[in-house]
Amino acid sequence: MPYRKGSGEIIIAGQRIKTDFNVVNFADAPYWDASKQTCIPMTPGGPVQCGPGGMPFAPAKGITKPVRSRPRRLDAKDRTRKVAQSYLRQFVIHLDGCIDADSCWNVLQNERGLSCHFILDNDGTLYQTLDLIDCAYHAAGLNETSIGIEICNRGDAKYEAQYAQAGLKPREVVTCNIHGEKYVALDFTKDQYATMDELAKLFAKELPGIAINQPKAGDGGALWTTIIDEKTDPTGQRLRELYTGYLGHYHITKQKWDPGPFDFTKFLGKMRGRSVFPIGLHDLAKKQEVPDTKDGLAAATKVFYRNNEEEGGGGFFPVGPFEPYRLWHGGVHLHAQEGEKVYAPWPGQIVAARNIPYQTGIASVNFVLLKHHFAVKGVDLEFFTLYFHLRHEGEDTAKKDRLRWMTADQWLNRDPGSSRALVFDPPQAVQAGDVVGYVGKAGPDAEPQVHFEIFFGDRAAVKKLDPEGFWTLVSGEDNRFCTAKEIIAKIDKKKPKNVLERGEMEDFFHEDSEDREFMRRLVTLHPSEWSNTPDWKGQLAPAAELAKWKPKDIAALVDEQIAPTLFWDEVYKPLHLPASSNVYTFHPITFVAWLNALQIGERSAGSGAIKLATAADRKDAAEGRTGKAKMDLDDASGESFVNEYDLKDLPPDKKVEMEQLIDGFGD
């Protein structure tokens, strides 16, 4: 089909979102508008193939008329991006069985009376046929909560010669195993994969309800069959309510094998696999991207260890935030020039932030808190990264020059004079490498630095990924002071007295030793330093480090230097964090290195299930000795696209108000 240049904009709830790839949307070219209940040619005035009656459609499960799309039971006032974000939970990928986007459009619109939000052509051109807030009919049982895309591909390898006959580039022939049967298939083009990568990045920002996730088998690997039990749940209701992420049509029904050889593990591994360090350091030539090799990763990690332990003079892990050095410290301080960019190390969501002028004696109490949720080696990880002591950003800065999260309506409408943390609803999605703030100043001397911290509410997932015990747990629940002998004894070398002094801390962290390496591989359970539970004044008063301090001086220390930094009480309820503030904190530099080492292996491997076809495989395909499930083109009944469940108000949601939908549709 001819190349068509579009606006490059995707439409969500009537709003146009600019992309960096070629998108032709239904407003650019109205002949691609799937909301129209009529036959539509591919070009104005061009030929159109309509069967008897205008839109022939084989009824499925009692459906007696063609369907296209419909609003997701929304009034006009509810057609907003926030509502779309609340509804959309899944991205369903299809293999259409067609030679190009023109033929796919004709089959859906003019022959079947069905719809899909996107059609992806051979050359990577993306056609958007519906606003994403509208319901398409492409995946029975999930239509209400999903977005669908048809990727143009004839599918079965027996059609390989048709590409040369149509003057199109040949495709690689591969094998995959779906529902326990072998399929010999045509792979997707490099241009199609490239557009899918960019589309997924855009969804991660604009539709954060679609998790960077894939269906997994019992062993944590890729799942190549249905998620649901079709006998007990043929409507897909359970899947619709519980699953969020990317999936193929074969994950919903055993009637289908599309999208065939699409490797979800490799695709999503790239999505979450690009990782960066939180700042770029001079020794790394200002590069913040994590190297893709284990040797490069180890060398870069040493630069960050040196910056924290030897060059900055403070902010160590797991103890040592300020004068009483035995206090637990959940992160490390990284030292750079004020105004240096601070980056999100993985895809995630900004869930809370504060931005106020510098405070006398302590400088910056500004921060952003990110939540990350993705799978590594089949294990779901959910954790938070914190960036504290960020530069104050002027509220009079032009909107185009602001950090992206500072342009959100909720931020712009807050009380600018408030020192409280703002919890974002909805969260503000970010990709790895997005700038989330700038290095600020901290401490009485207002030195440029940023506090970087990683914590979990539950470490069970990490334990699954760490069978050999790389991480060592040290517990200090409900106590602001570390009393663990395995930590104190390694540092307290000068006249040991269970009190840590500045000189002891510096000597320990400046010396290359096994004990220092031990500290780098710790995970500690203790109260967050950003909480007032347990009470700071009550815990500092009896401390040996402050034995000579008067109560009023301790109170002044808390009121002037600690209380302004606290934010836990403002965020723990909406973010479902523990009220006790006891969380598992990992040495953040080591955690970045450890997690990236796992991801490096995962990125290079993919699922391992897609293989180049042999001569014997090609012969099997030519003689029909492969699986019998259908491609979308072959599904004349439409049963896998739509059923009665999709065409009526869904019972669980009849009494749900819009406000509740926004808070969490389906929960």
Secondary structure, 3 states (H helix, E strand, C coil): CCCCCCCCEEEECCEEEECCCCEEECCCCHHHCCCCCCCCCCCCCCCCCCCCCCCCCCCCCCCCCCCCEEECCCCHHHCCHHHHHHHCCEEEEEECCCCCHHHHHHHHHHHHCCCCCEEECCCCCEEECCCCCEEECCCCCCHHHEEEEEECCCCEHHHCHHHHHCCCCCCCEEEEEECCEEEEEECCCHHHHHHHHHHHHHHHHHCCCCCECCCECCCCCECCCCCCCCCCCCCCHHHHHHCCEEEEHHHCCCCECCCCCCCHHHHHHHHHHCCECCCCCHHHCCCCECCCCHHHHHHHHHHHHHHHHHHCCCCCCCECCCCCCCEECCEEEECCCCCCEEECCCCEEEEEEECCCCECCCECCEEEEEEEEEEECCEEEEEEEEEEEECCCCCCCCHHHCCHHHHCHHHHCCCCCCCCCEEEEEEEEECCCCEEEEEEEECCCCEEEEEEEEEECCCHHHHHHCCCCCCEEEECCCCCECCCHHHHHHHCCCCCCCCCCHHHHHHHHHCCCHHHHHHHCEEEEEECCCCCCCCHHHHHCCCHHHCCCCHHHHHHHHHHHHHHHCCHHHHCCCCCCCCCCEEEEECHHHHHHHHHHHHHHHHHHCCCCCEECCHHHHHHHHCCCCCCCECHHHCCCCCCCCCHHHHCCCHHHCCCCHHHHHHHCCC
